[in-house]
Structures are given as C-alpha cells and as structure tokens.
Amino acid sequence: MQRGWFITFEGGEGTGKTTQILKLAAHLESLGRTVVLTREPGGTPVAEAARAVLLDPALEPMGLSELFLLEAARHDHVEQVIRPGLAKGEVILCDRYADSSTVYQGMVRGIGVERVEELNELATGGLDPDLTIVFDLDPEAGVGRARSRNAEGDGSESRLDDEPAEFHRSVRDGFLRLAVRYPHRVRVIDATGGPDTVFDRLLAVLPEELR
Ligand code: TYD
C-alpha cells in the first residue's frame, strides 16, 4: 500500500486556495492516488454544524467559545476523516487546519499562540500535516477577490471577509511567522499571477512522489 499524505492549505481570504486545491486533486487523481478533499471548520456532520454556527453573521460567539467550537469540529474531523484516510493510504487535502486557529484565534484575536497550540494538540492528538502550503498575497488583492466571490454567491459565508484591512494584514503576518517557526513542514507560495502560474509553484514544493 502507498503511504498516506496529509497536506493542509492556509492563507488569508481570496488567495485562490480553493482553486489550487481542486487543481491539485485532479493532478493527484491522474497519478492514480485516492484523494480526499476536506475543509475546516467542517468535514463531518458535527463539524459542518459547528461551521454553520461559526460562519453565521447573526451570531457573535465570544473568542474562547469560537475557539472551542473550532476545536470540537477539528477533533471530530481528525478522528473520523483524517486518521482513517491516512491509514488507508489516501492523500488528504485539507482547506485550513490547526494553523488557522493559531493565527486567527491565537495571534489576531489575541488568545495567545501557546494556549491555542495546546488546544490544537488536544483536538488533533498531535497529528501535524506532512506539508502545509501557505498562499501568500497582499491583503488588498485578496479581499477584493473574496468580495467579488461573495457577491456572486449567496453571501452566507462572509463574516470574516468584512474585517478591516488591519485584520487581514495581521493574518498574513501570522502565517508568515508560522512558516519561520515550522520550516520543516510549512511552504509559502506566492499567490500572485494566474491559476496555472501559482499551480506550477505549488507542484515545485510537493514531495517527489506527488509531482
Ligand atoms: P471559509 O469560507 O472557508 O474561508 P476561506 O475561503 O478564506 O478559507 O471560512 C473559514 C473562515 O474561518 C476563515 O475566515 C478563517 C476562519 N477560521 C478561523 O478563524 N480559525 C480556524 O481555526 C479555521 C479553521 C478557520
């Protein structure tokens, strides 16, 4: 059996993350790999229910409540989807994971990196990604992309897109700091340019057997 791979994708809003994940899934399937596409918060019925609460603009959970909801969703997701998939040799492509909590809740919302990482550890049982791709883009460009996407959709997932520019700058800085802290697994990709250009950069940082 082939070994499983756990790859996570991070970055601010509108960095083109979703497009790249779909392109990578198609590429890996063409190599004969079984790919699981998933996301956080989400990925199981309980976690998707938590997601609906988290992204509801009418609800404003307190900071720690938000974090606990994210970690509850994460634990469910790790135990029911990610670990079983890896055990079967699947490639798990996950749109956001624990690093998002470290950056959004730990750094930007001010709960603290150590506290959040402790909860991440508890929720994941210490399961770190094999590789984390951070899509890096100037927040001005990213928020513009996210806004036009929300204007096309039903606008139901827009709570965090409405944050001020300062928030988006802190998110970007946060992910860049994590890349410095965890150089063995985090790769920063320049997200400027068209989808094919960005995809070439993504392929270049993948392990040999997934290229
Ligand atoms: P989503 O619509 O998936 O945004 P994006 O397309 O930017 O990934 O919404 C997820 C939002 O939740 C996003 O704004 C980041 C936020 N989030 C956290 O604040 N902490 C977390 O741990 C996770 C997983 C997401």
Residues whose N, C-alpha, C, O or C-beta is under 5 A from the ligand:
A	BS01	TYD	G12 E13 G14 E40 P41 L70 R96 Y97 S100 S101 Y104 E157 L160
